[in-house]
């Protein structure tokens, strides 16, 4: 079958079709043997000879976007078996067969009935077959061929990412790359120039340019200034057909913004400024603002203000507001119109972020002069001192002058001043003030020991303008007068031991004085001279504001006298000196050797219980009788127990029948455990005599010589093994307690039964060191005289 393409109908495309057909023939071949695609005709058998070349065909092409009134001719199918008599029928199947592509079954002409779009589908695969009309049998094997959609320039370039927003620093060099744009063309890039795009700039010259091949946008001018123009709208066009006439085009917009750089120094709008500040302005408050303009933005416009010189640099300070970039002028010291009426300041504003590429544009700072005029204000009176401290003695009479405060009018008028005390607190009521002179006097009697300091507030106002008031704090210290005698620092509990020695210090005392150290810190202690000489105690003044109480006797007895009273006289070192008398109470107590008090009022304790001596003796006798009964009962109980060692003839084994499943403490009565209490007493192995064993027990023979050296632990293990293997033992375990403690000590007995009955000459003084429990024993056996007598 021959396939003839006659798609080159349009005269304009004749040449292109000729080239395409030659191109197809060069690559695909004008004649193709379809050995692999041959199908056997129904009813024929497979033969093994070279098949006949029945199909001769070319690749078909069809132009896209065909808009003619008639179907577009694609090509022709022809079989060698076709003699032109109409006996051959051509059949077309595959993609688009019958809908897009139709065939004349007699002539084999193929037409396209629809307009095709190559961008949607580039080719169609179809199958052709020739059959006999009479027999409907295939005359040729089925053959596959392709119809390609021929591209035409029907798609314009498109910018898929536009419009674009991009920035570039101002003052950039010419040719600085800004952005690369890319346009896409849906046409076939391998066929002709339909998809060959060229870029050009339609809007944005002469500021920017674009590379026609790559689409890179660059700056086209030197030093583009943001302050002159910040935003640019550039229109870029992409045209296919390599930019030739008749090509399709598309465009996009690129919005370019110049970013700021620090290329503008700050500038003050004026070289001279004037500011009015009243003299009543508070220290630390803001009194004015000043600003230098900077055409830059962001951090490039940040600046710092400084007072570089001027006579007011010590009175004023300046800071920078980060948001408004203004200089805030503040007051460092109070103003006084009467002393200085104006100040001159030189203020500098400088950028904090510099770009050294633009340092040639000049210094990035500016200086202006600010004149501050101080305004006169009617001020309240001014005290000569910020605070006053005065002194007055306690017990001073009412009306005694304490001190004087002074204030004056700081204004030029120098008005008269009136003084007064605001009686807002109780302390203010202790003083009065002369309204004209400012002299403060006492209004009450003071006691330094109650309140040693007073804080009052004195106010001053102008007579002509009472509304202007100033205040000053006044502290009044109350001076001490020696008006309080000394006293003992506390109530002393003085104790003297019965066995004390002469000259022993039993107490150190001290005194206190409500007056301050100037009038009461030097104390003198002495015994009352009006009384007779004390034979029991004496007083020693230590010259350090303390005194010591000393004993004058060797021994004291509570039975004779348990309390002593010692009168004292204490005087201070004030002018004039004051003195007071006190009495110390000294108790007699029984003490340990180291001086610790054991008891002081034993008799008082007994009497407080409400019992007589006879009743106490009867109670003690009852206690002794009860103790004797308890001891006798314990002795009888112990006498009933078995001895630790039982002779061989003493047989105490018995048979005990248990109804429960476990043994109790009575189990120990059913066994002879004498041998375990003392292994050396077990001379021979004893068997149970209450139950006759059915099996002969294991024989264990030990040499008699080994009884003396037998090990108790090993002996118990042997007894345990014997009990486990002996069938005559009860079928349960029992807990055995063995009280064997070993052989007799070689040291002998320490029992008092064997001790000597004669009194020894031993020294029992050491019993005094055994504590209070052995104190009475130490007194009975010791050589010293008992401390307590009745």
C-alpha positions in Angstrom: 0.0 0.0 0.0 1.4 3.4 -0.9 0.6 6.3 1.4 0.8 9.6 -0.4 0.8 12.9 1.6 -0.8 15.9 -0.1 -1.1 18.0 3.0 0.9 20.9 1.4 -2.1 22.6 -0.1 -1.4 26.1 1.0 1.0 27.8 -1.5 2.7 29.6 1.4 3.6 26.3 3.0 4.6 24.5 -0.2 8.2 25.0 0.4 8.0 24.1 4.1 6.1 20.9 3.2 8.7 20.0 0.7 11.4 20.4 3.2 9.4 18.4 5.8 8.7 15.6 3.5 12.3 15.4 2.5 13.3 15.5 6.1 10.8 12.7 6.9 12.0 10.6 3.9 15.6 11.0 5.0 14.8 9.9 8.5 11.9 7.4 8.1 12.3 6.1 4.6 9.8 6.3 1.8 9.4 2.5 1.8 9.1 0.5 4.9 8.9 -3.3 5.3 6.6 -4.0 8.2 7.8 -7.5 9.0 7.1 -7.2 12.7 3.6 -5.8 12.2 2.4 -8.3 9.7 -0.6 -10.4 10.6 -1.5 -13.7 9.0 -4.5 -13.7 6.8 -7.4 -15.8 8.2 -7.2 -19.4 6.9 -3.6 -19.2 5.6 -0.8 -21.1 7.1 2.5 -19.5 8.2 5.2 -19.7 5.5 8.8 -19.2 6.0 9.7 -17.1 3.0 10.4 -13.4 2.7 7.1 -11.5 2.6 6.2 -9.3 -0.3 6.6 -5.5 0.2 3.0 -4.6 0.1 2.8 -1.2 2.0 4.7 1.8 0.8 3.9 4.9 2.9 5.2 8.2 4.1 4.7 9.9 7.5 1.7 12.2 7.4 1.6 15.8 8.6 -1.4 18.0 9.3 -1.4 21.7 10.0 -2.8 22.8 13.4 -5.4 25.4 13.7 -6.9 24.8 10.2 -9.8 27.2 9.8 -10.9 26.4 6.2 -14.5 25.5 5.3 -13.6 22.1 3.9 -11.9 19.2 5.6 -8.1 19.4 5.5 -6.6 16.8 3.2 -4.0 14.7 5.0 -2.9 12.0 2.6 -3.8 8.9 0.6 -3.6 5.1 1.2 -3.0 2.9 -1.7 -2.4 -0.9 -2.0 -0.6 -2.6 -4.9 -3.6 -4.9 -5.0 -5.8 -2.0 -5.9 -6.5 -2.2 -9.7 -8.8 0.8 -9.6 -11.9 -1.3 -10.1 -13.2 -0.5 -6.6 -12.7 -4.0 -5.3 -10.3 -2.9 -2.5 -11.7 -1.4 0.6 -9.6 0.8 2.9 -10.2 0.8 6.6 -8.7 3.3 9.1 -8.5 2.7 12.9 -6.6 4.2 15.9 -6.5 7.6 17.6 -9.1 9.9 16.1 -10.2 7.5 13.4 -13.8 8.2 12.4 -14.0 11.4 14.5 -11.0 13.6 13.6 -9.7 11.6 10.7 -12.0 10.1 8.0 -11.0 8.0 5.0 -12.6 7.3 1.6 -12.8 3.5 1.6 -12.6 3.4 -2.1 -9.8 5.9 -3.0 -8.0 5.8 0.4 -8.0 9.6 0.8 -7.6 10.8 4.4 -9.1 14.1 5.6 -9.0 16.0 8.9 -12.5 17.2 9.9 -11.5 19.3 13.0 -9.1 22.0 13.8 -6.2 20.5 15.8 -4.0 22.1 18.5 -0.4 20.9 18.6 0.0 22.2 22.2 -2.7 19.8 23.3 -1.6 16.8 21.3 1.4 16.6 19.0 0.7 13.3 17.0 -1.8 10.6 16.5 -1.1 6.9 16.0 -3.4 5.1 13.4 -3.7 1.7 11.7 -4.5 1.1 8.0 -5.8 -2.0 6.3 -6.9 -3.0 2.8 -9.5 -5.8 2.4 -11.3 -7.4 -0.5 -14.9 -6.1 -0.8 -16.2 -9.4 -2.0 -14.6 -11.7 0.5 -13.8 -9.2 3.3 -10.4 -10.8 3.5 -7.3 -8.7 4.1 -5.3 -8.1 1.1 -2.4 -6.6 3.0 -1.2 -6.9 6.6 -2.4 -4.1 9.0 0.1 -1.3 9.1 0.7 1.5 11.7 1.5 5.0 10.8 1.7 8.4 12.6 0.0 11.7 11.8 2.0 14.6 13.3 0.4 17.9 14.0 2.5 20.6 12.2 3.2 23.6 14.5 2.3 27.2 13.6 3.1 30.3 15.6 -0.1 30.5 17.5 1.1 31.0 21.1 2.6 34.3 22.4 5.3 34.3 25.0 4.1 34.5 28.6 5.7 35.6 31.9 4.4 33.1 34.4 6.0 34.8 37.5 5.0 38.4 36.8 4.4 41.1 37.8 7.7 41.4 39.7 8.6 43.4 42.8 12.3 44.0 43.3 14.7 46.4 45.1 18.1 47.8 44.3 20.3 50.1 46.4 20.4 53.7 45.4 23.6 55.2 44.1 24.5 51.8 42.5 26.9 51.7 39.7 25.7 51.5 36.1 25.1 47.9 35.0 24.1 46.6 38.4 22.0 43.5 38.0 18.5 44.0 39.2 16.5 40.9 38.1 16.3 38.2 35.4 12.9 37.7 33.9 12.0 34.6 31.8 9.1 34.2 29.3 7.9 30.8 28.0 6.4 30.0 24.6 4.1 27.0 24.1 5.1 26.6 20.5 7.5 23.9 19.2 11.0 25.0 20.0 12.5 22.5 17.5 10.6 23.8 14.6 11.3 27.2 13.1 11.5 30.4 15.3 8.0 30.1 16.8 9.5 29.6 20.3 12.6 31.8 20.0 12.1 34.7 22.3 13.8 38.1 22.3 13.4 40.6 25.3 13.1 44.3 25.0 12.1 47.2 27.4 9.0 49.1 26.6 8.9 51.4 29.7 11.6 52.4 32.1 14.3 53.9 30.0 16.7 55.5 30.4 17.0 54.2 34.0 17.1 50.5 33.2 18.0 48.1 30.4 17.4 44.5 29.6 19.5 41.8 27.9 17.6 40.7 24.7 18.7 37.1 25.1 18.9 36.4 28.8 16.2 38.8 30.1 18.6 40.3 32.8 17.5 43.8 33.9 20.3 46.2 34.8 20.6 49.8 35.9 21.4 52.1 33.0 22.3 55.3 34.9 25.0 56.3 37.4 24.1 57.2 41.0 20.3 56.9 40.9 19.2 58.9 44.0 16.4 57.5 46.1 15.7 60.9 47.5 15.0 62.2 44.0 12.9 59.2 42.9 12.2 56.0 44.8 9.9 53.8 42.7 10.1 52.8 39.0 7.7 50.8 36.9 9.5 48.9 34.1 7.7 47.1 31.3 9.5 44.2 29.7 8.4 42.7 26.4 9.1 39.1 25.1 8.6 38.6 21.3 8.9 35.2 19.5 10.0 34.6 15.9 13.4 36.1 17.1 11.8 39.5 17.2 10.9 39.5 13.5 7.8 41.1 12.0 4.8 39.0 12.5 6.0 37.4 15.8 3.8 37.2 18.8 4.7 39.1 22.0 3.9 39.2 25.7 4.8 41.7 28.4 5.2 42.0 32.2 5.7 44.8 34.7 8.7 45.0 37.0 8.2 47.3 40.0 11.7 48.5 41.1 12.3 50.3 44.4 15.5 52.0 45.3 16.6 51.2 48.9 18.2 53.8 51.0 21.9 54.2 51.8 23.4 56.8 54.1 24.3 59.4 51.4 22.8 62.4 53.0 24.2 64.1 56.2 21.9 65.6 58.8 21.1 69.3 58.6 19.6 71.7 61.1 16.9 73.8 59.4 18.3 76.9 61.3 21.6 77.9 62.5 20.2 79.7 65.6 17.5 78.7 68.0 16.0 80.4 71.0 14.3 78.6 74.0 12.5 80.0 77.0 12.7 78.1 80.3 11.2 79.4 83.5 13.4 79.3 86.6 10.9 77.1 88.4 11.6 74.2 86.0 12.3 71.0 88.0 15.7 69.3 87.7 15.5 66.3 85.4 12.5 67.5 83.5 12.5 68.1 79.7 12.5 71.8 78.8 12.7 71.7 75.0 13.3 69.8 71.8 15.5 70.3 68.7 15.8 68.2 65.5 18.1 67.9 62.5 16.6 66.7 59.3 18.0 63.8 57.4 16.8 62.8 54.0 17.7 59.1 54.6 15.5 56.6 56.3 15.8 53.8 58.8 19.1 53.3 60.5 20.8 55.6 58.0 18.9 58.5 59.5 19.7 57.7 63.2 21.7 60.4 64.9 23.0 61.4 68.3 22.8 64.9 69.7 25.6 66.3 71.8 26.3 69.6 73.6 29.8 70.3 72.4 30.4 73.6 74.2 28.7 76.7 75.7 28.3 78.2 79.1 25.2 75.9 79.8 26.8 72.5 79.2 26.9 72.0 83.0 23.3 73.1 83.5 21.6 71.3 80.6 21.9 67.8 79.0 20.6 66.4 75.8 19.4 63.0 74.8 18.0 61.4 71.5 14.5 60.1 71.0 14.9 56.9 69.0 11.5 57.1 67.4 11.2 60.8 66.5 15.0 61.4 66.2 14.6 64.6 68.2 17.1 66.0 70.7 15.4 66.2 74.2 16.9 69.0 76.3 16.8 68.4 80.0 17.7 70.4 83.1 20.6 69.1 85.2 20.7 71.9 87.8 18.1 74.4 89.1 17.8 77.7 87.4 18.0 81.1 89.1 16.9 84.1 87.2 18.5 86.4 89.7 21.9 84.9 89.2 21.9 84.1 85.4 19.3 85.1 82.9 20.4 83.2 79.8 22.7 80.4 78.5 24.2 79.6 75.1 24.5 76.0 73.9 26.2 74.6 70.8 24.4 71.4 69.8 25.8 68.9 67.3 23.7 66.3 65.5 25.7 63.4 63.9 24.7 60.1 62.1 25.5 57.0 64.1 25.7 54.6 61.0 28.2 55.8 58.4 28.9 54.5 54.9 32.4 55.3 54.0 31.7 54.9 50.3 30.0 58.3 50.6 32.4 60.1 52.9 33.3 62.4 50.1 29.9 63.9 50.3 30.9 65.8 53.4 30.9 65.3 57.2 27.7 63.6 58.3 27.0 66.0 61.1 25.8 69.5 61.7 26.0 72.1 64.4 23.5 74.8 65.6 23.5 77.3 68.4 20.7 77.3 71.0 20.1 80.3 73.3 18.2 79.5 76.5 16.4 82.4 78.2 15.6 82.0 81.9 12.2 83.3 82.8 11.6 85.1 86.1 9.1 83.3 88.4 7.8 84.4 91.8 9.5 81.8 94.0 8.8 80.7 97.5 11.2 81.7 100.3 14.5 79.9 100.3 16.0 78.6 103.6 19.7 79.1 104.1 20.2 75.4 104.9 18.5 72.3 103.4 17.9 71.0 107.0 18.6 72.0 110.6 19.8 70.1 113.6 19.2 71.6 117.1 19.8 70.5 120.7 18.1 71.1 124.0 18.5 69.6 127.5 15.9 67.5 129.0 13.9 69.0 131.9 14.3 72.4 130.2 11.7 74.9 131.1 8.8 75.7 128.8 9.8 78.5 126.5 13.5 77.7 126.4 15.0 78.7 122.9 16.1 75.7 120.9 17.4 77.4 117.7 16.6 79.7 114.8 15.8 79.0 111.1 16.3 81.6 108.4 14.7 82.0 105.0 14.6 84.9 102.5 12.8 85.8 99.3 15.0 84.8 96.3 13.2 87.2 94.0 14.3 90.8 93.4 11.4 92.1 95.4 12.9 90.5 98.6 9.6 90.3 100.4 9.3 89.7 104.1 9.0 86.1 105.3 6.7 84.6 107.8 7.5 81.4 109.7 5.1 78.8 111.2 5.0 75.1 112.2 2.4 72.8 110.7 1.0 70.9 113.7 0.3 67.8 111.7 2.0 65.4 114.1 2.3 65.1 117.9 6.0 65.9 117.8 5.2 69.3 116.3 3.2 70.2 119.4 6.3 70.1 121.6 7.7 73.3 120.0 6.6 76.9 119.0 8.2 79.3 116.6 8.4 83.1 116.4 6.7 84.0 113.1 9.0 86.9 112.5 12.5 85.8 113.7 12.2 82.0 113.1 13.3 81.2 116.7 12.1 77.8 117.9 11.2 77.3 121.6 10.1 74.4 123.8 6.4 74.0 124.5 6.6 71.0 126.9 8.9 69.3 129.3 11.1 66.6 127.7 12.3 63.3 129.1 15.2 62.0 127.1 14.7 58.5 128.5 11.3 58.5 126.8 12.1 60.3 123.5 15.6 61.4 122.6 14.9 62.9 119.1 12.1 65.0 117.6 11.6 65.7 113.9 9.5 68.7 113.0 8.8 70.7 109.8 9.1 74.5 109.6 7.3 76.4 106.8 8.1 79.8 105.4 5.9 82.0 103.2 6.1 85.5 101.8 3.8 88.0 103.5 2.8 89.4 100.1 2.1 86.0 98.6 1.1 83.5 101.3 0.4 80.9 98.7 4.1 80.3 98.0 5.3 78.1 100.8 8.6 76.3 101.3 9.4 73.7 104.0 12.6 72.6 105.8 13.1 69.6 108.1 14.3 70.4 111.6 15.7 67.7 113.9 15.9 68.4 117.7 18.2 66.2 119.8 17.3 66.0 123.5 20.5 66.2 125.6 20.8 64.0 128.7 20.7 65.2 132.3 21.8 62.8 135.1 18.3 62.3 136.5 18.2 58.5 136.8 20.1 56.5 139.5 21.7 53.2 138.5 20.0 49.9 139.1 21.0 46.2 139.0 21.0 44.9 135.4 18.6 42.1 136.4 17.2 40.1 139.3 20.2 37.9 140.3 19.7 34.3 141.6 22.8 33.9 143.8 23.6 30.5 145.1 26.3 29.4 147.6 27.3 25.8 148.0 27.5 24.2 151.5 31.1 23.0 150.9 32.4 26.3 149.5 35.7 27.8 150.4 36.5 31.2 151.7 37.3 33.9 149.1 35.4 32.1 146.4 33.4 34.2 143.8 29.8 33.1 143.8 28.3 35.9 141.6 29.4 38.8 139.4 26.9 41.6 139.1 26.5 44.6 136.9 24.2 47.7 136.7 22.3 49.7 134.2 21.5 53.4 134.0 18.8 55.0 131.8 21.0 58.0 131.3 23.5 58.0 128.5 27.2 57.0 128.9 28.2 60.6 129.8 26.1 60.5 133.0 25.8 56.9 134.0 28.4 54.6 132.5 30.9 54.6 135.4 29.4 52.5 138.2 30.7 52.1 141.8 29.5 49.1 143.9 29.8 48.9 147.7 28.2 47.4 150.8 25.8 49.5 152.8 28.1 51.3 155.3 25.2 51.9 157.7 25.1 48.2 158.6 27.6 46.2 160.7 30.3 44.2 159.0 29.0 41.2 157.2 30.7 38.0 158.5 29.5 35.7 155.7 30.1 37.6 152.4 32.0 40.5 151.0 31.9 42.7 147.9 34.7 43.5 145.5 34.4 46.4 143.0 36.1 45.3 139.7 36.4 48.9 138.4 34.9 47.8 135.1 31.3 48.5 135.9 31.0 45.1 137.5 31.3 43.8 141.1 32.0 40.3 142.5 30.3 38.6 145.6 32.9 36.6 147.6 32.4 34.1 150.5 34.1 34.7 153.9 33.4 31.3 155.5 34.4 27.7 154.8 31.1 25.9 155.0 27.4 26.8 155.0 24.6 24.7 156.2 21.1 24.8 155.0 19.8 23.3 158.2 21.2 26.3 160.1 20.3 29.0 157.6 19.3 28.5 154.0 19.0 32.2 152.9 21.2 35.3 153.3 20.5 38.9 152.4 23.2 41.2 151.2 22.5 45.0 150.9 24.3 46.9 148.1 24.9 50.6 147.2 25.4 51.5 143.5 26.4 55.0 142.4 27.0 56.4 138.9 29.6 58.9 137.6 27.3 61.7 136.6 27.4 65.3 137.7 26.0 65.3 140.3 26.3 61.5 141.0 23.2 59.6 141.8 23.0 56.3 143.8 20.6 53.6 144.7 20.5 50.7 147.1 19.6 47.1 146.3 19.5 43.8 148.2 20.8 40.5 146.9 19.2 37.2 148.0 21.7 34.4 148.5 20.5 30.8 148.8 22.5 27.9 150.4 22.4 24.7 148.2 24.0 21.3 148.1 26.4 21.1 145.2 28.5 18.5 143.3 32.3 18.6 143.5 32.4 20.5 140.2 30.0 23.2 141.6 26.8 22.0 140.0 23.8 22.6 142.2 22.1 19.3 143.3 19.3 20.5 145.6 18.5 23.6 147.6 15.0 23.0 149.2 14.7 19.3 149.9 12.8 20.0 153.2 10.5 22.4 151.5 9.7 19.7 148.8 8.8 17.1 151.5 6.6 19.5 153.4 4.8 20.6 150.4 3.6 17.1 149.8 1.6 17.3 153.0 3.2 14.1 154.6 4.7 13.8 158.0 8.0 12.0 158.7 6.2 9.0 160.2 4.0 8.6 157.1 7.0 8.7 154.9 8.7 5.9 157.0 5.6 3.8 156.7 5.4 4.2 153.0 9.1 3.2 152.7 8.5 0.1 154.8 5.6 -1.0 152.6 7.7 -0.6 149.5 10.5 -2.7 151.1 8.1 -5.5 152.1 6.7 -5.6 148.6 10.2 -5.9 147.1 11.0 -8.7 149.5 7.9 -10.7 148.5 8.8 -10.3 144.8 12.4 -11.5 145.4 11.1 -14.5 147.4 8.6 -15.4 144.7 11.3 -15.3 142.0 13.7 -17.4 144.1 11.0 -20.1 144.6 10.3 -20.2 140.9 13.9 -20.6 140.0 14.3 -23.5 142.6 11.7 -25.6 140.7 13.7 -25.6 137.4 15.8 -28.6 136.5 19.5 -28.4 137.1 21.7 -27.7 134.1 23.4 -31.1 134.4 21.5 -34.3 135.2 23.2 -37.4 136.3 23.1 -40.6 134.3 20.7 -42.3 136.7 18.2 -39.5 136.6 15.9 -40.5 133.8 13.4 -37.7 132.9 12.3 -38.7 129.5 8.6 -39.3 128.9 6.3 -39.8 126.1 4.0 -36.9 125.2 1.1 -37.2 122.9 0.1 -34.1 120.9 -3.3 -33.6 119.2 -2.2 -30.7 117.2 0.1 -30.4 114.1 2.8 -28.4 115.7 4.7 -28.3 118.9 4.6 -25.6 121.4 6.9 -24.6 124.2 6.1 -27.8 126.0 8.1 -29.7 123.3 11.3 -29.1 125.2 9.9 -31.2 128.2 9.9 -34.3 125.9 13.6 -34.4 125.2 16.7 -34.8 127.2 18.8 -31.8 126.2 21.3 -32.2 128.9 23.9 -33.3 126.4 23.4 -30.2 124.3 23.8 -27.9 127.3 27.2 -29.4 128.0 28.7 -31.5 125.3 31.4 -32.8 127.6 28.7 -34.6 129.8 27.5 -36.8 126.9 29.6 -39.8 127.6 27.6 -42.2 125.4 24.9 -42.0 122.8 21.4 -42.3 124.4 18.4 -43.5 122.4 14.8 -42.7 123.0 13.2 -45.2 125.4 9.6 -44.2 125.0 9.2 -45.5 121.4 10.9 -48.7 120.1 12.5 -48.0 116.8 11.6 -50.2 113.9 14.9 -49.6 112.1 18.2 -49.8 113.9 19.5 -46.3 114.2 22.8 -45.4 112.6 25.7 -46.2 114.7 28.1 -43.4 115.6 31.1 -44.2 117.6 33.4 -41.5 118.8 36.6 -42.1 120.7 36.3 -41.1 124.3 39.4 -39.0 123.9 37.5 -36.7 121.5 34.8 -35.7 124.0 36.9 -33.1 125.5 37.6 -31.4 122.2 34.2 -31.8 120.5 32.9 -28.8 118.6 29.4 -27.6 119.8 28.3 -26.6 116.2 29.4 -29.9 114.7 27.7 -31.8 117.6 24.4 -30.0 116.9 24.6 -30.8 113.2 25.1 -34.5 114.0 22.1 -34.4 116.3 20.1 -32.8 113.6 21.1 -35.4 111.0 20.3 -38.2 113.5 16.8 -36.7 114.1 16.2 -36.5 110.4 17.1 -40.2 109.8 15.5 -41.6 113.0 12.0 -42.9 112.2 11.0 -43.0 115.9 11.0 -39.2 116.3 7.7 -37.2 116.2 6.7 -36.2 112.6 7.2 -32.5 113.2 9.9 -30.0 114.0 10.3 -28.3 117.3 12.2 -25.2 118.3 14.9 -26.0 120.8 16.7 -23.4 122.9 20.1 -24.3 124.2 21.5 -22.3 127.0 25.1 -23.7 127.0 27.6 -20.8 127.4 30.8 -22.8 127.4 33.3 -24.1 130.1 33.7 -22.5 133.4 35.8 -19.3 133.5 39.3 -19.7 134.8 38.9 -16.4 136.7 36.5 -17.9 139.1 33.3 -16.6 140.6 32.7 -13.0 141.3 29.7 -13.8 143.5 29.4 -11.9 146.8 28.8 -15.3 148.5 32.5 -16.1 148.2 33.7 -12.6 149.1 35.3 -11.9 152.4 33.1 -10.7 155.2 35.6 -8.5 156.9 35.8 -4.8 156.3 38.7 -3.7 154.1 40.8 -0.6 154.3 40.0 0.4 150.8 39.7 4.1 149.8 36.2 4.8 148.7 36.7 8.4 147.6 36.3 7.4 144.0 32.6 6.8 144.6 32.1 10.5 144.5 32.9 10.5 140.8 30.2 8.0 139.9 27.4 10.5 139.7 24.4 11.5 141.9 23.1 7.8 142.1 26.2 6.8 144.2 26.3 10.0 146.2 24.7 8.5 149.4 27.0 5.5 149.1 30.0 7.9 148.8 28.9 9.7 151.9 28.5 6.4 153.9 31.9 5.0 153.0 33.8 8.2 152.3 35.9 10.0 154.9 34.4 13.3 154.1 31.6 14.7 156.2 28.2 14.4 154.7 27.1 17.6 153.0 23.5 17.3 154.1 22.5 17.0 157.7 19.1 16.7 159.2 
